[in-house]
């Protein structure tokens, strides 16, 4: 049920900043969506013109009221439709004829209900598309912007410009996130539920949001997606928004197991749907989270740090030893360091704190701490360590020895005035509930659990960067590759695969494919003993004992030939130069509409056994390739351990770029495995390359 219509700037203003709204089905009955949405628009201070369509009332809430859309005296930029499902299509058609540019359909009973409802939903799509009208819904809870609160169900919070925007495929998720986020001190600016997304889904609104993003837009955007129908749109505009300074935090639920299908390549078997989504999000610079609470946690860190941490150096200030230790442990797990405070800092801290206090980092000011001591701790850290720290995490309990109100006030003041971002953990949610509420109402966000803070800081620290793949690669022969692929399909024969790989700039060992034993001696002489012999035909050679190595004589070669050709499905034998060294795998698999996912990891027999692999979405920048390589657990093996020889990271990264370019330029490649890529130092060769075409 996809629409080719793309909303434009005119639609954007009609939807986000309408000067005239009509509520079709508006009433004074607050048990109905039309009554509640009208009440909310009025009570939240909409300053434009507001009309009502209601054939059963001469006047609703003292607003201009008309019996039908046709009798409206002019054009409403935005229509909010809350009439029974059978009446929605005729209302939408009338609005289209009037020239309305945007419509939000609150009514349920369409595609989410049954096939008849789906057909009716298609009618709405057709009407909106033909009229160049943006359509939100049906079956949505509404739309809130700083200009109007067009939402009929759930929480209706005060909206704050330049705070957090939220676009969701689920109305319930919108409400539940806000219910949990508001007590944590987060504010919202624009909140959108797309409902059934008959025309306009989350991806479309991200694109519209990007095209109209400016200095007054919110710096943080939350997304909740249950489906991903337009991944290319999300990728393009997610990257653009990230470059503009907007930080996107997203949940993608509903990951299926379809990606774990039987596949002809190791990469295809391992690159499932969830990995493809993860790769797309990273490519777009999106921070992916898995729960509502994790989304709120990450957003709290973003709000406190301005979207990005400068580095990994943290100072922990605590009044309770145990929570301070747990926070420190989690920070170290996430890759942060807690630098020891310099001598001058420690000396000044000792002057104001009891002798039992720890002042190196973490700074434990003990349960006896006072508000004035907390103020001085922040001042000393600012004076002495301002350039050496990236964030201060302060954990405050309620030991009952002083009034926490004044401690919270000092924390809030420091958050406003310190050059170092300060993130508080206010843990006494029962005994200090009113004080914490007062703290967050002042516009300050906080955590209630120190380990959650450490985990969220780690997510922000590892926030994906948007990078550009190189448009040119030395020695990359596009025309030669195209010629080798021309007219081919299925599993590429060994000679064509070799032409493709050498054209793409990969190094291969000396090799001769043979379908008959005639000329075996010449082939062995050309390749040179000792050599390897591999069966041609079966896809997984090792599983069928189809690889013979260290063959050092012609007699042994004839014996190996007989054994290999006896294997079921054998079509020939590849005579290949022996290669020594470490083994890695490079591969790529196309994942639906998302595109080609590239995989890197330990190769040979270890690929499926250890599954020590990393993924990224093609095409790849060299930095992305290096991140994949250094991201595997066995990276130290590639560097060379205990005096052993390693593999050139530069060559491996170059190979990653080349495979990403190859599958991008030639999308007919469904799967490709280079397994293993083998060798030492810079002398790395593709020992076995399999390419599968559609």
C-alpha atoms as one frame of an Amber mdcrd trajectory, in Angstrom:
protein
   0.000   0.000   0.000   2.843   2.346  -0.893   2.272   5.798  -2.349   4.531
   7.461  -4.880   3.346  10.866  -3.678   5.980  12.875  -1.851   4.833  15.717
   0.437   6.167  19.188  -0.373   6.799  22.426   1.521   3.197  23.562   1.055
   2.006  20.328   2.666   4.557  20.807   5.448   3.191  24.213   6.440  -0.402
  22.995   6.206   0.400  20.059   8.491   2.818  21.643  10.967   1.793  25.330
  10.982  -1.794  25.603   9.718  -3.468  28.991   9.918  -6.927  27.412   9.512
  -8.063  24.016  10.868 -11.383  22.229  10.409 -12.405  19.352  12.666 -14.736
  17.102  10.678 -16.890  15.384  13.271 -16.069  17.862  16.019 -18.527  17.940
  18.908 -18.877  18.667  22.612 -19.089  14.971  23.439 -15.769  14.213  25.151
 -16.320  10.449  24.893 -15.733  10.729  21.144 -12.454  11.480  19.326 -13.989
  14.510  17.598 -14.960  16.027  20.926 -11.628  15.366  22.630  -9.462  16.602
  19.760 -11.490  19.809  19.508 -11.191  20.381  23.262  -7.427  19.828  23.172
  -6.871  22.198  20.253  -8.840  24.925  22.024  -7.333  24.419  25.493  -3.754
  24.285  24.233  -4.044  27.767  22.777  -4.329  27.399  18.998  -4.290  30.951
  17.653  -5.527  30.368  14.103  -9.025  29.986  12.678 -10.884  26.877  13.887
 -13.991  25.471  12.178 -16.208  22.495  12.917 -18.185  20.215  10.578 -21.186
  18.714  12.365 -24.551  18.198  10.649 -26.320  17.699  13.980 -25.390  20.934
  15.759 -25.826  24.567  14.811 -22.832  25.560  16.920 -20.119  23.556  18.678
 -18.184  25.214  21.506 -19.160  28.632  20.093 -17.042  27.945  16.996 -18.111
  28.458  13.371 -19.944  25.196  12.621 -21.155  23.900   9.238 -23.316  20.914
   8.302 -20.960  19.684   5.571 -17.523  20.204   4.087 -19.083  21.672   0.962
 -20.621  24.492   3.040 -17.343  25.687   4.525 -16.885  29.357   3.588 -13.266
  28.879   2.531 -10.249  26.567   2.461  -9.004  24.911   5.625  -5.298  24.166
   5.288  -5.599  21.223   7.659  -8.530  18.894   8.259  -8.750  16.569  11.260
 -11.286  13.865  10.455 -13.126  12.075  13.267 -16.293  10.677  11.664 -17.348
   7.003  11.361 -15.281   4.984   8.888 -17.991   4.792   6.158 -18.102   8.622
   6.019 -14.363   9.293   5.872 -13.889   8.871   2.100 -16.683  11.275   1.174
 -15.406  13.836   3.699 -11.858  13.521   2.336 -13.093  13.902  -1.233 -14.994
  17.057  -0.314 -11.932  18.501   1.384  -9.799  17.697  -1.660 -12.269  19.526
  -3.887 -12.099  22.520  -1.550  -8.301  22.616  -1.787  -7.287  21.355   1.681
  -3.577  20.509   1.682  -3.326  18.169   4.701  -5.629  15.705   6.436  -5.274
  13.709   9.658  -7.697  10.781   9.889  -8.239   9.729  13.496 -10.929   7.181
  12.621 -10.144   3.482  13.026 -11.679   0.492  11.216  -9.551   0.382   8.053
  -6.581  -1.753   7.059  -5.899  -2.756  10.656  -9.353  -4.370  10.812  -9.959
  -6.552   7.746  -9.696  -6.810   3.969 -12.745  -4.604   3.437 -11.120  -1.952
   5.586  -7.899  -2.275   3.600  -9.781  -1.647   0.357 -11.422   1.420   1.877
  -8.011   2.623   3.033  -6.814   2.370  -0.571  -9.676   4.688  -1.564  -8.431
   7.294   0.898  -4.937   6.959  -0.538  -6.181   7.454  -4.071  -8.209  10.560
  -3.122  -5.278  12.159  -1.283  -2.716  11.358  -3.985  -4.876  12.761  -6.762
  -5.384  15.986  -4.805  -1.680  16.348  -3.889  -2.805  16.237  -0.266  -0.704
  14.851   2.582  -2.621  12.177   4.484  -1.812  11.072   8.045  -3.502   7.898
   9.246  -6.119   6.539   9.301  -6.309   5.045  12.794  -3.965   7.521  14.448
  -4.140   9.307  17.775  -3.155  12.664  16.293  -0.521  15.280  15.718   0.990
  17.848  18.096   3.179  20.798  17.175   3.892  24.077  18.992   1.079  25.536
  16.828  -1.709  23.116  17.777  -2.407  19.936  19.772  -4.473  17.887  17.345
  -4.445  14.704  19.441  -7.503  13.073  20.951  -6.094  10.344  23.214  -3.421
   9.967  25.830  -1.193  12.549  27.418  -1.170  16.151  26.134   1.974  17.761
  27.548   3.054  21.384  27.243   5.150  21.694  24.099   8.549  23.389  24.179
  10.290  24.658  21.029  13.734  23.220  20.218  13.457  20.292  22.620  12.643
  16.762  21.360  10.547  15.724  18.356   8.969  12.274  18.082   7.628  10.475
  14.987   6.033   7.116  15.720   4.245   4.292  13.963   2.392   3.535  17.210
   0.093   5.836  19.135   0.414   3.835  22.352   4.215   4.042  22.160   4.013
   7.825  21.807   1.993   8.104  24.991   4.026   5.602  26.999   7.328   7.235
  26.077   6.033  10.673  27.055   4.540   9.306  30.291   7.986   8.050  31.299
  10.050  10.865  29.783   8.279  13.875  31.271   9.048  12.934  34.916  12.685
  12.604  33.851  12.718  16.257  32.778  12.486  15.838  29.000  10.265  18.184
  26.981   8.675  17.625  23.590   8.129  19.937  20.652   6.417  18.013  17.835
   4.832  14.601  18.412   3.385  12.595  15.529   1.607   9.253  15.263   1.220
   8.058  11.658  -1.327   5.315  12.388  -1.787   2.947   9.450   0.485   5.041
   7.198  -1.802   4.597   4.195   0.149   7.305   2.389   2.628   8.908   4.769
   4.826   6.770   6.978   7.618   7.531   9.396  10.166   7.616   6.552   8.101
  10.150   4.565   7.844  12.437   7.570  11.587  12.171   8.209  12.100  13.308
   4.599   9.618  16.175   5.012  11.224  17.090   8.335  14.666  17.166   6.702
  13.567  19.347   3.792  12.254  21.923   6.258  14.887  21.584   8.985  16.345
  24.860  10.196  17.773  26.744  13.178  14.451  26.653  15.033  14.005  22.888
  14.638  14.477  20.476  17.525  18.041  19.118  17.834  16.854  15.620  18.848
  14.477  13.399  16.869  13.008  10.166  18.255  11.677   7.524  15.849   9.629
   4.407  16.462   9.204   2.133  13.433   7.290  -1.123  13.241   7.850  -1.463
   9.502  10.531  -0.169   7.172   8.847   0.264   3.806  11.134   2.945   2.394
  14.639   2.272   3.705  16.338   4.332   0.995  14.287   7.378   2.014  15.192
   6.943   5.680  18.862   6.465   4.791  19.065   9.556   2.572  17.282  11.941
   4.901  18.647  10.429   8.104  22.159  11.135   6.801  21.192  14.659   5.773
  19.636  15.412   9.157  22.680  14.039  10.968  24.936  16.325   8.931  22.692
  19.262   9.841  23.201  18.576  13.553  19.998  16.687  14.344  20.595  13.575
  16.457  18.222  10.693  15.679  17.428   8.010  18.263  15.328   5.153  16.936
  13.626   1.877  17.786  12.888  -0.610  15.010  10.646  -3.371  16.314   9.140
  -6.349  14.514  12.411  -7.844  13.277  11.592 -11.128  11.559  13.674 -14.267
  11.204  13.340 -14.278   7.429  16.974 -13.360   7.026  18.039 -16.680   8.535
  17.010 -18.493   5.365  19.076 -21.149   3.693  21.671 -19.228   1.705  24.395
 -20.225  -0.698  27.028 -18.066   0.995  28.259 -17.669   4.560  27.470 -13.956
   4.381  23.923 -14.581   3.147  23.280 -17.019   5.985  24.532 -14.595   8.659
  23.243 -11.222   7.371  19.687 -11.369   8.716  17.008  -8.666   8.780  18.077
  -7.264  12.135  21.683  -6.913  10.973  20.515  -5.117   7.830  18.467  -2.636
   9.892  21.404  -2.118  12.255  23.696  -1.453   9.287  21.255   1.030   7.756
  20.878   2.924  11.033  24.637   3.164  11.455  25.022   4.355   7.869  22.462
   7.092   8.539  24.101   8.161  11.810  21.082   6.954  13.813  21.550   5.781
  17.404  19.622   2.544  17.659  17.984   1.571  20.957  15.810  -1.398  21.865
  13.362  -0.105  24.473  11.388   2.959  25.498  13.522   3.409  28.601  16.756
   3.146  26.654  15.409   5.747  24.215  14.653   8.098  27.111  18.052   7.447
  28.721  19.968   8.218  25.536  17.873  11.326  24.896  18.598  12.582  28.431
  22.343  12.258  27.737  21.962  14.016  24.391  20.019  16.857  26.000  22.739
  17.288  28.631  25.738  17.040  26.284  24.464  18.905  23.254  24.361  15.768
  21.127  27.916  14.484  21.190  30.620  13.720  23.706  34.015  15.259  22.968
  35.837  12.313  24.466  35.937   9.490  26.992  37.055  11.218  30.207  34.497
  11.197  33.030  34.518  12.451  36.583  32.129  10.718  38.992  30.856  12.643
  42.027  28.862  10.585  44.524  27.580  10.636  48.098  27.184   6.843  48.262
  30.009   4.368  47.777  28.091   1.450  46.245  26.306   3.380  43.466  29.552
   5.201  42.713  31.341   1.890  42.235  28.552   0.507  40.033  28.620   3.630
  37.865  32.400   3.440  37.584  32.227  -0.222  36.564  29.676   0.482  33.848
  31.592   3.473  32.528  34.710   1.347  32.168  32.706  -1.389  30.433  31.511
   1.238  27.961  35.071   2.361  27.173  35.301   5.481  29.361  38.235   6.434
  31.570  38.136   8.112  34.974  41.360  10.158  35.044  42.914  10.759  38.451
  42.364  14.353  39.537  45.542  16.402  39.507  47.324  17.274  42.746  45.925
  20.804  42.884  42.363  19.507  42.502  42.804  16.893  45.203  44.411  19.407
  47.572  41.502  21.855  47.194  38.917  19.073  47.592  40.532  17.877  50.830
  40.153  21.366  52.294  36.366  21.268  51.973  35.620  17.555  52.505  36.084
  15.234  55.505  39.388  13.344  55.634  37.535  10.072  54.918  36.398  11.351
  51.506  37.872   9.975  48.283  39.110  12.797  46.065  41.005  11.083  43.234
  38.032  10.066  40.997  35.419   8.987  41.818  34.976  11.821  44.287  33.033
  10.426  47.254  31.823  13.362  49.325  30.102  11.007  51.840  26.518  11.126
  53.172  27.423  14.142  55.325  27.789  16.369  52.232  26.090  19.754  52.246
  24.808  21.928  49.431  27.734  24.301  49.869  30.216  21.430  49.566  28.522
  20.227  46.374  28.736  23.753  44.975  32.450  23.949  45.805  33.160  20.513
  44.286  31.756  21.653  40.938  33.653  24.937  41.140  36.975  23.216  41.898
  36.542  20.690  39.080  35.675  23.514  36.685  38.730  25.540  37.730  41.285
  22.750  37.726  40.004  20.117  35.293  37.855  22.054  32.835  39.929  21.161
  29.771  40.682  17.602  30.897  37.146  16.231  31.325  34.324  15.517  28.897
  31.446  14.922  31.313  30.658  14.897  35.055  28.257  12.270  36.393  26.889
  13.217  39.804  24.977  10.694  41.915  22.829  12.091  44.742  21.028   9.925
  47.301  19.067  11.108  50.349  21.067  10.277  53.479  18.726  12.504  55.499
  21.510  14.591  57.040  20.755  17.759  55.076  17.944  19.153  52.948  18.212
  17.688  49.445  16.302  20.651  48.027  19.401  22.819  48.285  21.689  20.079
  46.936  19.423  19.721  43.884  19.483  23.487  43.417  23.284  23.467  43.335
  23.275  20.618  40.804  20.795  22.495  38.608  22.851  25.687  38.831  26.027
  23.813  37.867  24.234  22.217  34.900  23.421  25.727  33.664  26.835  27.277
  34.231  29.533  24.627  33.948  31.572  24.341  30.761  31.639  20.572  31.395
  28.336  18.755  30.787  26.854  17.564  34.074  24.392  14.674  34.233  22.677
  13.950  37.564  21.496  10.622  38.957  18.820  11.407  41.551  18.184   8.030
  43.118  15.834   8.783  46.041  12.645   8.600  43.991  10.411   7.902  46.996
  11.679  10.116  49.805  12.551  12.976  47.451   9.760  12.546  44.903   8.372
  16.122  45.255  11.882  17.618  45.099  12.815  15.612  42.002   9.560  16.699
  40.378  10.444  20.300  41.137  13.945  19.730  39.696  12.657  18.314  36.404
   9.881  20.913  36.089  12.655  23.464  35.958  13.726  21.951  32.657  16.519
  19.674  33.909  16.628  16.014  32.926  17.974  13.342  35.247  18.544   9.625
  35.720  17.304   7.435  38.547  19.795   4.614  38.013  23.539   5.074  37.678
  24.177   1.968  35.537  21.557   3.128  33.036  23.444   6.419  32.799  26.712
   4.620  32.078  25.067   2.512  29.374  23.411   5.537  27.738  26.691   7.456
  27.780  28.234   4.527  25.921  25.542   4.711  23.223  26.241   8.415  22.715
  30.013   7.879  22.755  29.644   5.340  19.940  27.164   7.448  17.996  27.665
   6.535  14.312  29.342   9.125  12.123  28.104   9.842   8.600  30.894   9.182
   6.115  31.170   9.317   2.338  32.507   6.454   0.263  35.181   7.320  -2.282
  33.883   7.676  -5.835  37.120   6.317  -7.323  39.329   3.352  -6.525  42.691
   2.850  -8.172  42.766  -0.191 -10.457  38.981  -0.624 -10.425  37.890  -1.650
 -13.946  34.145  -1.022 -14.238  33.955  -1.942 -17.939  35.925  -5.159 -17.448
  33.666  -6.227 -14.580  30.542  -5.433 -16.619  31.835  -7.535 -19.503  32.585
 -10.477 -17.205  29.047 -10.313 -15.731  27.202  -9.723 -19.001  24.564 -12.370
 -19.645  25.410 -14.361 -16.509  23.109 -15.564 -13.743  23.204 -17.959 -10.811
  26.548 -19.075  -9.390  29.317 -17.499 -11.456  31.827 -19.917 -12.948  35.352
 -19.769 -11.548  36.882 -18.028 -14.574  34.222 -15.297 -14.691  34.460 -14.828
 -10.919  38.225 -14.408 -11.247  37.740 -11.800 -13.989  35.299  -9.878 -11.797
  37.558  -9.963  -8.758  40.743  -9.004 -10.583  38.786  -6.247 -12.351  37.682
  -4.966  -8.946  41.313  -4.853  -7.814  41.625  -7.969  -5.659  44.755 -10.117
  -5.725  44.259 -13.820  -6.513  46.725 -16.716  -6.332  47.941 -18.372  -9.543
  45.231 -20.797 -10.589  44.045 -22.909 -13.531  40.485 -24.314 -13.745  40.202
 -27.666 -15.558  37.245 -29.782 -16.649  39.319 -32.719 -17.978  42.533 -34.301
 -16.753  44.268 -33.565 -20.053  46.895 -30.891 -19.446  47.116 -31.538 -15.702
  50.905 -31.678 -15.827  51.138 -28.328 -17.624  48.716 -26.746 -15.156  50.715
 -28.003 -12.180  53.917 -26.713 -13.705  52.316 -23.296 -14.328  51.038 -23.012
 -10.773  54.049 -24.626  -9.114  54.362 -27.256  -6.405  53.273 -27.468  -3.655
  49.752 -26.618  -4.733  46.098 -27.001  -3.779  43.326 -28.698  -5.752  39.644
 -27.868  -5.264  36.527 -29.449  -6.675  34.419 -27.251  -8.970  30.647 -27.578
  -8.795  29.618 -28.170  -5.157  29.079 -24.874  -3.317  30.559 -25.852   0.034
  33.814 -27.581  -0.857  35.050 -28.277   2.672  31.817 -30.035   3.614  32.329
 -32.564   0.801  36.088 -33.035   1.321  36.543 -31.095  -1.885  39.841 -29.410
  -1.007  43.261 -31.086  -1.184  46.309 -29.116  -0.050  50.091 -29.399  -0.047
  50.172 -31.531  -3.185  53.867 -31.771  -3.994  54.086 -34.115  -7.002  52.354
 -34.924 -10.271  51.523 -38.388  -8.986  49.803 -36.877  -5.966  47.965 -34.469
  -8.274  46.560 -37.369 -10.361  45.448 -39.120  -7.185  43.773 -35.967  -5.910
  42.051 -35.509  -9.270  40.478 -38.962  -9.072  39.211 -38.330  -5.567  37.802
 -34.893  -6.311  36.025 -35.908  -9.503  34.321 -38.733  -7.602  32.474 -36.176
  -5.485  28.788 -35.812  -6.353  28.233 -32.770  -8.568  31.906 -32.385  -9.487
  32.309 -30.442 -12.757  36.073 -30.000 -12.702  39.048 -29.140 -10.560  40.803
 -25.849  -9.761  44.589 -26.086  -9.592  45.718 -23.294  -7.275  48.861 -21.871
  -5.738  49.243 -22.686  -2.045  48.878 -19.625   0.207  50.010 -19.364   3.800
  48.825 -16.902   6.413  45.903 -15.703   8.481  42.403 -16.122   7.100  39.547
 -13.619   7.016  36.244 -13.441   5.196  34.838 -10.552   3.195  31.357 -10.932
   1.835  28.170  -9.158   0.887  24.506 -10.084   0.734  21.558  -8.088  -0.539
  18.874  -7.588   2.125  15.560  -6.751   0.480  15.082  -3.055  -0.219  17.729
  -2.038   2.299  20.607  -2.884   0.001  23.849  -4.811   0.251  25.291  -5.551
   3.665  29.054  -6.152   3.739  30.527  -8.595   6.266  34.063  -8.909   7.622
  35.394 -11.446  10.102  37.588 -14.423  10.775  37.610 -16.675   7.728  37.914
 -20.294   6.749  36.351 -22.834   9.102  35.987 -20.213  11.852  33.399 -18.073
  10.039  30.289 -19.996  11.068  31.857 -21.559  14.158  32.898 -18.389  15.997
  30.733 -15.877  14.118  33.265 -13.170  14.967  32.026 -10.795  12.277  31.052
  -7.166  11.719  28.618  -5.668   9.199  28.147  -2.375   7.352  25.930  -1.113
   4.547  27.510  -0.619   1.110  29.092   1.476  -0.311  31.788   1.872   2.324
  34.159   4.658   3.278  37.631   3.538   4.322  36.893   4.577   7.924  33.866
   2.265   7.984  36.015  -0.594   6.729  38.599   0.021   9.429  35.856   0.087
  12.085  34.600  -3.295  10.865  38.111  -4.756  10.956  39.026  -3.403  14.396
  35.581  -4.325  15.725  36.037  -8.097  15.646  37.074  -9.789  18.887  40.048
 -11.450  17.217  41.506  -8.208  15.866  44.743  -8.768  17.799  45.366 -11.859
  15.659  45.257  -9.693  12.548  47.753  -7.302  14.119  50.086 -10.190  14.902
  50.421 -11.633  18.412  53.432 -13.043  20.270  55.797 -12.247  17.467  53.527
 -13.703  14.786  52.944 -11.982  11.485  49.738 -10.102  10.961  47.713  -8.761
   8.037  47.896  -5.242   6.642  44.875  -3.338   7.965  45.253  -0.867   5.089
  44.973  -3.645   2.489  41.999  -5.204   4.287  40.276  -1.818   4.455  40.974
  -1.296   0.745  39.424  -4.694   0.009  36.377  -3.697   2.053  35.963  -0.569
  -0.047  36.251  -2.612  -3.235  33.623  -5.171  -2.311  31.278  -2.356  -1.241
  31.808  -0.579  -4.567  31.380  -3.818  -6.530  27.938  -4.676  -5.114  26.815
  -1.049  -5.345  27.803  -0.765  -9.019  26.399  -4.200  -9.859  23.288  -4.772
  -7.718  22.492  -7.984  -9.643  25.094  -9.592  -7.374  22.901 -11.196  -4.741
  25.642 -12.747  -2.617  29.415 -12.772  -2.668  31.891 -14.571  -0.422  35.633
 -14.042  -0.447  36.487 -16.813   1.982  39.207 -16.979   2.817  41.233 -13.910
   2.073  44.591 -15.248   3.167  48.142 -14.111   3.721  50.561 -12.061   5.775
  51.337  -8.348   5.812  50.363  -6.724   2.479  50.452  -9.949   0.493  46.764
 -10.849   0.858  45.002 -12.993  -1.746  41.421 -14.114  -2.349  41.870 -17.879
  -2.133  38.206 -18.696  -2.736  35.681 -16.312  -4.277  32.030 -17.150  -4.854
  29.643 -14.773  -6.641  25.913 -15.420  -7.042  23.801 -13.351  -9.437  20.063
 -12.915  -9.790
